[in-house]
Amino acid sequence: MPVILWTDALLYLLLIALTAFVVYVLRTPHARGPWRRVFSSHVGMAALVILCAYLVVGVLDSIHYRPAVPGGKPGHTRYSPEVLSLLDRIVAPLREHSEQTYSAPFATRLYTRQVVTGPQGKKRQVYKRLKYGGANLTDPATQEAGDIARRALAGTGWGLLISAAAAGALILLLACRRRRPPAAAAADVLRDRTVVRWRTAIVTLAILVIFVCICTELAANYHIFGTDKVGEDVFYEALKSIRTGLLIGTLTTLVMLPFAIALGTMAGYFHGWVDDLVQYVYTTLSSIPGVLLIAAAILMLQVYMENHSGLYDTTAARADLRLLFLCLILGVTSWTSLCRLLRAETLKLSELDYVQAAVSLGTRHGRILRRHIVPNVMHIVLIQVVLDFSNLVLAEAVLSYIGVGVDPSMNSWGNMINSARLELARDPVVWWPLAAAFVFMLVLVLAANLFADAVRDAFDPRLRGGSPGGVL
């Protein structure tokens, strides 16, 4: 049975808006120019491919359903109370292959000793074999290294084959679009003579595909990032946390933009008491400690959900509401910096000749704001939004670490880091949950920052150079 959560619906609307924006850019020559400069950057193109890979995982994890369970009446289907996603179905072995407790990456035995009873009733402590990790090996001490190497080599082969097929399809598409022979299109791509850095995109995509294929081969018989305290696969938890990080970064931006654009442009255009009022609002809001405001709002939401528990039929719906509420609170508290920038830019634009001419001709203020002010500040909005994305992803980790972030039942990098706080105090140290969260978060935030740099260089008028040459 399909299930659409609140955040799922908002993510679908965001994808529709993104598709409409792409169509608008493709059909508008003056909008294509800056984005062509973005795609002409090697670093920007590589970062975009990585962000798209994260987006694919997030979308797959946002298609939810409740599986049918046997035992229902004839003609009536019973559904499980557990809400799963399409990503859960794809990586079902990772979700189902749980161990008893901690196990290190690629281990074949538990990380801690357990008491077992021998044939004569004598008890002793041993490192028990894992139920799934290395279960295909009869002698792990001698077979494990060779088995891992063979699986990694097989994954590399499959990755190269899939990457070559994808590169061939892209070259054929470019050849058809430019009406050139495939050999000439391939030569342009290989020699990097295209405006869009397709060679960089192909290389980055090939690395990602090879990585996915290697993980697919290894995850079938090993826990790549080990298991946590309750035996769940840490690699699976890190994959599930991608959706949470993306939603925090994108939905918060949707909440923030209306406040920042409307109040910032109005304050800079109307001056007087409107400017004073807007400044008073964002100065007051900036003076309130953000963490305390978020903590108070989350605690109020928890009290409400406990008093109205009958409104939520599943734990996933309850956790989703808390995630949505967290995005709303972060959006309300993070629009002030962009509002300041837009106010300053609007103050400058309102004194330009074409705006003064529109005012003298009696044009309505709403039309001036819509036609002359807002379009000319959108480059600041776009740059700031891309820059804020990484900050919001990191904010979720910090908030979950102090206990006011997403619901503990929801997978997130912040919850993984919060759990690792106690695991690092163990002897021996359990380090892999923190390492997995760190690696996945680092790649996402680094890609977002590099892409933000490319967008800033392309859209900032002070940094624009000549239009790049070459062919698409």
Buried (B, 14 or more C-beta within 10 A) or exposed (E): EEBEBBBBEBBBEBBEEEEEEEEEBEEEEEBBBBBBBBBBBBBBBBBBBBBBBBBEBBBBBBBBBBEEEEEEEEEEEEBEEEBBBBBBEBBEBBBEBBBBBBBBBBBBBBBBEEEEEEEEEEEEEEBBBBEBBBEEBEEBEEBBEEBBEEBBEBBBBBBBEBBEEBBEEBBEEBBEEBEBEBEBBBEBBEEEEBBBBBBBBBBBBBBBBBBBBBBBBBBEBBBBBBBBEEBBBBBBBBBBBBBBBBBBBBBBBBBBBEBBBBBBBBBBBBEEEBBEEBBEBBEEBEEEEBBEBBBEBBEEBBEEBEEEEEEBEBBBBBBBBBBBBBBBBBBBBBBBBBBBBBBBBBBEBBEEEEBEEBBEEEBEEEEBBEEBBBEBBEBBBBBBBBBBBBBBBBBBBEBBBEEBBBBEEBBBBBBBBBBBEEBEEEEEEBBBBBBBBBEBBEBBBEBBBBBBBBBBBBBEEEEEEEEBEEBE
